[in-house]
């Protein structure tokens, strides 16, 4: 596996690389060939991957974001490889281009959902501001990112692919509006809200 990381200084870059390293450590059949920073940039991802493809056989490319993965995908095509068959690609961000690459079989997956963290913060701030939730002074909320794969890509594209977040009523995630005793920031919940 070739890992094209984001950068070596930001929390996002460091945490994504750490997560990738943990996944490799948990899967004995995966051999990490290189972890090369691509500065979140598609062109740099393309250049770095092209350089590796000239001298090393690679089965899988992990990109720290979809742009990097798509740059590497272009380099693979130019090296005579067929993405999705000769070499597999994964990225992060649920970008429209990433979802389309998953839909057409060139990328195996795009992982994401993290960009909704801003919305979840506003939801919790609204509840806190109106003091409608008694007894909560500190709330530690974790929400899982989710993979978009060939099995669910059409659902995600249909509901979230246009990036029109204005049509989602985020107030329904507030405890004070929904009457729930806990927050539900799951991908299933956001897909349901996007369908409404």
N, C-alpha and C positions, 0 to 999 in steps of 0.2 A: 504494500500500500504506500502510495505517495500522499503525504499530508501537506496541503498548502495552507498555512496558517495566516491569520490576519496580521498581527504585529506582535512585538515582544515587550510592549510597555503598557498598554491599556488593560483595565480589568476584563473587558470583553475578549480581547485577544488572548490574554493569559488563561482565563477560565475556559474558553473554548478549546484551547490546546490541551489543558489539563484534562478536560472531559474526554477528548480524543485519546490521550495517552492512557487513561483509565480503561476505556473501551478496548484498546489494543491489549492491555495487560490482562483483561478478562477473557480474551479470545485467543487462545494459544495458537490457533491456526492462521493468525494474521501476523505478518512480518512487516514492521514499519521500516521502509527503506530510507526515507528522508522526511523531515519536518522542516519545510522551507517557508519563511515569511513571504507573503505576497502583498502586504500592505493594503488589504481589502480591495485590491484593484484587479479588474478583469484582464487588462493588458499585461500587468506584471504576472498574474497567474498563468496567462498564455505563454509568456517568455520562459518562466521558470519550468513549467511543465514540458515545453518543447525541448529545453536543454536536457531534462532528465530522460525523455523518451528517446533521444538520440543515442543514449548509452546504456539504458537499463530497461528491462521488461517490467511493466507495471500492470497489475490486474485491476486495481481499485485506486481511485483518486477521491480523497476527502478534501473538500474545500470549506474553509471557515465561513464563507458566505456563498450565495448562489453565483455572484459575479465571478469569483475566483474559479469555482467549479466550471462555469461556462467558458471561461478563458482556456482552462485546461482541456475542456471538451473540444474546442476548436483546434488546439494543438494536436490532440489525438487523431482527429480527422485528417489533418495535414500529414501525420505520420503514417497514414494508411490504415488506421484502426477504426473499427465500427463501434461507436459508443452504444452501450447497452448490450453488446454482444462480446466483443473482444476485450472491452474494458468498461468497468462500472464507475459511475460518478454519484457522489452525494454532496449536497450543499446545505446551507442554512439560510433562512429568512422568509420562506414562503413568497418569494418574489413572483410576479406574473410570469416572467421569463423562465424562472425555475420550475413553476407549475407546468408551463407549456412543455418544457424539456422532459418532465416526468410523464406528462400525457403522451408525448410521442415516443417514449421509450428510451430516450437518450440519457436521462438521469434516472437513477433508481429511486431517489427520494430527495425532498427538501424538508428540513426540520424547522419548526418555528412556532410562532405564537407569542414570543417574548415581547414583541412590539406592543402588545395589548397591556403591558405592565403600567403604562401611563394611564390608560383608562381605568384600570383596577385601582390605582392610587387615587384618582379623582372620585371614584365610587366610595372608597373608604373615607376620604376627606369629607364628602357630602354627609355621610352618616355621622361622622364625628362632629361636624359643624352644627348640625341640627340637634345633636344630643338626643337622638331618638332611640339609640341603642344603650340601654342602661348597663352600667357595670363594666364597660370595656374601656380600659385605659391604654392597653397595648394589644395589638392584634398582629400576630406573625402569620403572614399568608404566603403559602407556597403554591405555585401553579405549575403544572407540567407542560413542557413544550410537547408538540405532537408531530409525528411524521406524516407527510403527504407522500403517498406511494401510488403506484398504478391502480391499486384497489379503491382508493378514495379520492383521487385527484379530480374527477368530474364533479363530485359533491363540493369540494373546496373551491374549485374554479367557479361553479355556478353560484355559490353564496358569498365568496370573499374575493374572487378573482379581479373584480373591477376596482377594488380599493375604496369603494364608496362607503365610508364608515358613518356618514350622516344618516343613512337609513336604519342604523342600529340604535335602538332605544336602550342606552346604557343604564338608564335609571332602573330598569328591571333587575339589575344586578345588585342594587342597594338593598340591604336588609330592611331598611325602614320603608321601602316601597314594596318589596316582595313578601315581607313577613317571614322570610326564612330565618333560621337560627344560625346559619353559617353561610359563608360566601361560596359561590360555585363559579369559579373562573376556569372551568374546564373547556377544552376545545369543543366538546359536545354542546355545552351551553352557549358558546359564541356562535356556533353553526345554527343552533335553534333560533337565536336572536336575529341572525342575519336572514333567516327564512321568513320571519314575521313581517 
